[in-house]
Structure formats: C-alpha cells, structure tokens
Amino acid sequence: MLSYTGAFVLFAALLHASWNALLHGNDDRFLSMTWMSVAIAAVATCVVLAVPAPAAAAWPYLAASGLVHNVYNVSLVRSYRRNDLAQAYPIARGSSPLLVTLGAALFAHEAISGVHILGIAMISGGIIALALQGRHVSRAGVLAALTTGATIAVYTVIDGIGVRVSGGEAIGYTAWMFMFYWLMPVLFVATRGLAALCAPLREQPLAIGSSLIGGLVSIAAYGIVIWALQSGAMGAVSALRETSVVFAVLIGRVYLREAVSGKRWLACVIVAAGAVCLGL
C-alpha cells in the first residue's frame, strides 16, 4: 500500500475514534446514533444527486453493506451500554482485522502471510487480555463488543469487493451505501415515536449538535477507508484503521475521564501492534 494511502487511513482511524467518543459521551446513545445517521444520510442524498452512480455490478454489494451498517449501528449502541469506551472500542475494533483478513482470503483470494499470522495472534491475545480485565466487563458486554467487531468485518469485506466492481465510482458507491442510513430514524420512530426524536432538538441542542458533527466525521472516516479499499488489501486497510484503538483509549482518558490501567494500556498496544503487522 502506498505510504500516502496509509497516512490517510491512519487519519481515518483518528476520525473514527473521535466520532465513537462523541457517541459514547452522549447519555442516550440510540438517539445520538440516530441523529448521526440523519446527518450521514442527508449528506449522502445531496451527493448522489451530484455524482455518477456506481456500475450495476456494485449495487448488490452496496445494498448489503448498507443493511449491515444499520445492524452495526444498533450493535455499537448495545456495546456502549455495557462497557466504557476504553473497553468496548478495542474489543470491537481489534477483532475485525482478524475476521476481515480471513474473509478477504475466502472471498477475494487475498493471501495471508507469516507476518499476518503474527498480527492475528497479537490481536487475539490483546483482545483476550482486554476481555479479562476490569470489574465492569461482563460476558454479555464482551459478546456485544465482539458482535460489533463481526459486523465491521462483514461490511468491510462487502465494501472491499463492491467498490472494486463499481467502475471507479468510489464516491458514488459510498454515497448510495450511506443512503441506507435513513433506516435508523425509521427504526427509532418505530420504537420510541416521532416526539422522542424531535423533542431533543429543543431540549438538548448541544447533544444533538455533537451527534450531527459526529455523523459528518463518520462520513469522512469511512469514505477514506472505501477509497483505500479500491487498491489496498482489505486486511491491510482494516488493520491500519484499527490502530484507532490507541486513539480511543487516549480520548477516553483525556476527554471522558475514564480510568486506564497499565495492563489495559499494554493490551491496547499489543492490539495496535498486531494491527500494524497485518498492514505490512
């Protein structure tokens, strides 16, 4: 992978950790995720009117990815209800390079080298260490975070294949995929009602504003990843993105005042180092 591409993916990792921190920092994360999705879908709607549509071969992939992204959104909210950011985020993000690498090998015939195997072992070891730490990490919480990691892997492999058959229309592919984020407000209204969605605009404008900003950051973060997936190996791109676990711990410590033990720091470094190995 070209060095400038890797640098962009690392920047995407920082952006991704940032919008996750915004989501985790809000009390009602389902509401926050819904307004993030509104911002994402609104921007996507504007973009699809201005750019060429992807090739027909890409449509099944972008539709599948859009649906899986909504499952991911709900799973992420569940994960953050059970864990703090420094616990849930590394487990969810750290597990996905392993699954993406295996998925890419199975469905896109990408090779797994010895360095990749080392990276997988380091990531798995770091995740186990994270899962066993902390009095507040329940089995259900770990399962929720790992489920989130699985959905990340699924949509990453889908998008990796889909963008490569999009006829070079990465922006169009990304925008049409994000159109499926309109399903999140539909789901919210179906479960809580329209008033629960709209009332916070007046009662909690700062929280809704931060959610909208988080949505815009999310678009940039994953847009960069899809762009990189056009030419970079899926496992490598995913691995570089998952170095965001380190950014997440820093953000959790500095801005959310979350306690971070020495053992958790070490586990996160092992996960990040394993992700870097996968990116080699």
C-alpha positions in Angstrom: 0.0 0.0 0.0 1.3 3.4 -0.9 2.6 5.5 2.0 0.2 8.4 1.4 -2.7 5.9 1.3 -1.6 4.5 4.7 -1.4 8.0 6.1 -4.9 8.8 5.0 -6.2 5.5 6.6 -4.4 6.4 9.8 -6.1 9.8 9.7 -9.4 7.9 9.2 -8.6 5.9 12.3 -8.3 9.1 14.3 -11.6 10.4 12.9 -13.3 7.1 13.6 -12.2 7.1 17.3 -13.4 10.7 17.5 -16.9 10.1 16.4 -17.1 7.0 18.6 -16.1 9.2 21.5 -18.8 11.6 20.6 -21.4 8.8 20.6 -20.2 7.3 23.8 -20.1 10.7 25.5 -23.9 11.2 25.0 -26.3 9.8 27.6 -28.8 8.5 25.1 -26.7 6.7 22.5 -29.6 5.3 20.5 -30.8 8.9 20.0 -27.3 10.1 19.3 -26.6 7.3 16.7 -30.0 8.2 15.0 -29.1 11.8 14.6 -25.6 10.9 13.4 -27.3 8.7 10.8 -29.6 11.6 9.8 -26.6 13.7 9.1 -24.9 10.9 7.2 -28.0 10.1 5.1 -28.7 13.8 4.4 -25.2 14.4 3.0 -25.4 11.2 1.1 -28.7 12.3 -0.5 -27.1 15.5 -1.7 -24.0 13.6 -3.1 -26.0 11.0 -5.1 -27.6 13.9 -7.0 -24.2 15.3 -8.0 -22.0 12.3 -8.8 -22.3 9.4 -11.3 -23.9 6.2 -9.9 -21.7 3.1 -9.5 -21.7 0.3 -12.0 -24.6 -2.2 -11.9 -22.4 -4.9 -10.5 -21.8 -2.9 -7.3 -25.5 -2.5 -6.4 -25.9 -5.8 -4.6 -22.8 -5.1 -2.5 -23.8 -1.5 -1.5 -27.3 -2.6 -0.6 -25.9 -5.5 1.6 -23.4 -3.1 3.1 -26.0 -0.5 3.9 -28.1 -3.0 5.7 -25.2 -4.5 7.6 -24.1 -0.9 8.6 -27.5 -0.5 10.3 -27.0 -3.7 12.2 -23.6 -2.4 13.2 -25.1 0.9 14.5 -27.5 -0.9 16.7 -24.8 -3.4 17.9 -22.5 -0.5 18.7 -25.1 1.2 20.8 -25.7 -2.0 22.7 -21.9 -2.5 23.2 -21.5 1.0 24.7 -24.4 0.5 27.1 -22.4 -2.4 28.6 -18.8 -1.1 28.6 -16.8 2.1 28.7 -15.1 3.4 25.6 -11.6 2.1 26.5 -13.1 -1.4 27.0 -15.7 -1.8 24.2 -13.9 0.0 21.4 -10.7 -2.1 21.4 -12.6 -5.3 21.6 -14.9 -4.4 18.7 -12.3 -2.8 16.5 -9.5 -5.2 17.5 -11.4 -8.3 16.5 -12.3 -7.1 13.0 -8.9 -7.3 11.3 -8.7 -11.0 12.1 -12.2 -11.5 10.5 -11.5 -9.2 7.6 -8.3 -11.0 6.7 -10.0 -14.4 6.8 -13.0 -13.0 4.8 -10.7 -11.4 2.2 -8.8 -14.7 1.9 -12.0 -16.7 1.4 -14.0 -14.3 -0.9 -11.4 -12.1 -2.6 -8.5 -14.6 -2.6 -6.1 -12.3 -0.7 -3.1 -14.2 0.7 -2.3 -14.5 4.4 1.5 -14.1 5.0 3.5 -15.1 8.1 3.5 -11.5 9.3 -0.3 -11.5 9.0 -0.4 -14.7 11.1 1.7 -12.9 13.7 -0.6 -9.9 13.6 -3.6 -12.1 14.1 -2.0 -13.8 17.1 -1.1 -10.4 18.7 -4.6 -9.0 18.1 -6.3 -12.1 19.5 -4.0 -12.1 22.5 -4.7 -8.4 23.1 -8.4 -8.9 22.9 -8.3 -11.7 25.4 -6.3 -9.6 27.7 -8.9 -6.7 27.4 -11.8 -9.1 27.9 -10.3 -10.5 31.1 -9.6 -7.1 32.6 -11.8 -4.8 34.7 -14.6 -5.5 37.1 -17.2 -3.9 34.9 -16.6 -6.1 31.8 -19.4 -8.8 31.8 -19.6 -11.8 29.5 -22.6 -10.2 27.8 -20.6 -7.0 27.3 -17.7 -8.8 25.7 -20.1 -10.7 23.5 -21.8 -7.4 22.4 -18.4 -5.9 21.5 -17.4 -9.0 19.6 -20.7 -9.0 17.7 -19.9 -5.4 16.7 -16.5 -6.5 15.5 -18.1 -9.2 13.4 -20.4 -6.7 11.7 -17.4 -4.4 11.0 -15.7 -7.3 9.3 -18.7 -8.2 7.2 -19.3 -4.7 5.8 -15.6 -4.2 5.2 -15.3 -7.3 3.1 -18.5 -6.4 1.3 -17.3 -2.9 0.6 -13.9 -4.1 -0.4 -15.4 -6.2 -3.2 -18.2 -3.8 -4.0 -16.0 -0.7 -4.6 -13.7 -2.7 -6.9 -16.6 -3.5 -9.2 -18.1 0.0 -9.0 -16.5 1.2 -12.2 -14.2 3.5 -10.4 -17.1 5.4 -8.7 -16.0 5.1 -5.1 -17.8 8.4 -4.1 -21.0 7.2 -5.8 -20.7 3.8 -4.2 -20.1 5.3 -0.7 -23.0 7.8 -1.1 -25.5 5.2 -2.2 -24.5 2.9 0.6 -24.9 5.7 3.2 -28.5 6.3 1.8 -29.4 3.2 3.8 -28.8 5.2 7.0 -32.3 6.7 6.6 -33.4 3.4 8.1 -32.0 4.4 11.5 -34.5 7.3 12.1 -37.3 5.0 10.8 -36.3 2.4 13.4 -36.1 5.0 16.1 -39.5 6.4 15.4 -41.0 2.9 15.2 -39.6 2.1 18.7 -39.9 5.4 20.5 -42.1 7.7 18.5 -41.6 10.9 16.5 -41.8 13.1 19.5 -38.8 11.3 21.2 -36.7 12.1 18.1 -37.7 15.7 17.6 -38.1 17.0 21.2 -34.3 16.8 22.0 -33.8 19.4 19.2 -35.3 21.9 21.6 -34.3 20.4 24.9 -30.8 19.1 24.2 -29.5 21.1 21.3 -25.8 20.7 22.2 -26.2 16.9 22.4 -27.9 16.8 19.0 -25.3 19.2 17.5 -22.5 16.9 18.7 -24.3 13.9 17.1 -24.7 15.7 13.8 -21.0 16.6 13.9 -20.2 13.0 14.7 -22.1 11.9 11.6 -20.1 14.2 9.4 -16.8 13.0 10.9 -18.0 9.4 10.3 -18.7 10.1 6.6 -15.1 11.3 6.2 -13.6 8.4 8.2 -15.3 5.6 6.3 -15.2 7.4 3.0 -11.4 7.3 3.2 -11.5 3.6 4.0 -13.7 2.8 1.0 -11.4 4.8 -1.2 -8.4 2.9 0.1 -10.1 -0.5 -0.4 -10.1 0.1 -4.1 -6.5 -0.8 -4.4 -5.2 -1.8 -0.9 -5.5 -5.3 0.6 -8.6 -5.5 2.7 -6.8 -6.9 5.7 -4.1 -4.2 5.5 -6.6 -1.3 5.2 -8.7 -2.7 8.1 -5.6 -3.3 10.2 -4.3 0.3 9.8 -7.8 1.6 10.6 -7.9 -0.4 13.8 -4.9 1.4 15.2 -7.7 3.7 16.2 -7.9 1.7 19.4 -5.0 3.6 20.7 -6.7 6.9 19.8 -9.9 5.7 21.5 -8.1 5.0 24.8 -6.4 8.4 24.7 -9.7 10.1 24.0 -11.4 8.1 26.7 -8.7 9.0 29.2 -8.3 12.7 28.4 -11.8 13.8 27.5 -14.2 11.3 29.1 -12.1 10.9 32.3 -12.1 7.1 32.0 -9.6 5.2 34.1 -7.0 3.3 32.1 -4.8 0.8 33.9 -1.3 -0.1 32.9 -2.4 -3.6 31.9 -5.1 -2.1 29.6 -2.6 0.3 28.1 -0.3 -2.7 27.4 -3.2 -4.8 25.9 -4.2 -1.9 23.6 -0.6 -1.5 22.4 -0.5 -5.2 21.6 -3.7 -5.0 19.6 -2.4 -1.9 17.8 1.0 -3.6 17.1 -0.8 -6.7 15.8 -2.9 -4.4 13.5 0.2 -2.9 12.2 1.7 -6.4 11.4 -1.5 -7.1 9.5 -0.9 -3.9 7.5 2.6 -4.9 6.4 
